[in-house]
Amino acid sequence: MDNMDMAKLMSILSKLDKKDLEAGLEKANQILNSKDKDNILNNLKNMNK
């Protein structure tokens, strides 16, 4: 990850409150521990549309 991506990520994280950040981390944890990562990612993409 280059510095520009890291700066963008830090900017996004700074705008989240604790509840949103914890929910995002939980989703990321589910994706990382799942055998069906593609299905979870597709569901998340569809939720954000």
One Martini backbone bead per residue (centre of mass of N, CA, C, O) as a GRO file, in nm:
protein
   49
    1MET     BB    1   0.096   0.037   0.024
    2ASP     BB    2   0.068   0.352  -0.025
    3ASN     BB    3   0.057   0.670   0.103
    4MET     BB    4  -0.210   0.759  -0.025
    5ASP     BB    5  -0.382   0.522   0.077
    6MET     BB    6  -0.324   0.568   0.378
    7ALA     BB    7  -0.440   0.853   0.396
    8LYS     BB    8  -0.724   0.778   0.309
    9LEU     BB    9  -0.779   0.573   0.533
   10MET     BB   10  -0.736   0.768   0.772
   11SER     BB   11  -0.962   0.962   0.691
   12ILE     BB   12  -1.193   0.762   0.713
   13LEU     BB   13  -1.144   0.668   1.009
   14SER     BB   14  -1.177   0.959   1.140
   15LYS     BB   15  -1.500   0.968   1.060
   16LEU     BB   16  -1.551   0.745   1.250
   17ASP     BB   17  -1.709   0.588   1.478
   18LYS     BB   18  -1.685   0.338   1.699
   19LYS     BB   19  -1.922   0.168   1.595
   20ASP     BB   20  -1.840   0.165   1.293
   21LEU     BB   21  -1.557   0.052   1.331
   22GLU     BB   22  -1.640  -0.216   1.467
   23ALA     BB   23  -1.818  -0.316   1.234
   24GLY     BB   24  -1.593  -0.317   1.018
   25LEU     BB   25  -1.402  -0.514   1.166
   26GLU     BB   26  -1.601  -0.750   1.176
   27LYS     BB   27  -1.630  -0.784   0.871
   28ALA     BB   28  -1.331  -0.831   0.814
   29ASN     BB   29  -1.307  -1.083   0.991
   30GLN     BB   30  -1.512  -1.255   0.840
   31ILE     BB   31  -1.365  -1.253   0.569
   32LEU     BB   32  -1.089  -1.373   0.666
   33ASN     BB   33  -1.245  -1.643   0.801
   34SER     BB   34  -1.364  -1.717   0.531
   35LYS     BB   35  -1.445  -1.942   0.261
   36ASP     BB   36  -1.664  -1.706   0.138
   37LYS     BB   37  -1.552  -1.422   0.037
   38ASP     BB   38  -1.699  -1.347  -0.229
   39ASN     BB   39  -1.987  -1.341  -0.115
   40ILE     BB   40  -1.943  -1.121   0.098
   41LEU     BB   41  -1.838  -0.900  -0.090
   42ASN     BB   42  -2.089  -0.886  -0.268
   43ASN     BB   43  -2.287  -0.808  -0.041
   44LEU     BB   44  -2.142  -0.543   0.037
   45LYS     BB   45  -2.164  -0.405  -0.237
   46ASN     BB   46  -2.479  -0.413  -0.248
   47MET     BB   47  -2.527  -0.239   0.012
   48ASN     BB   48  -2.368   0.029  -0.117
   49LYS     BB   49  -2.593   0.101  -0.356
   0.00000   0.00000   0.00000
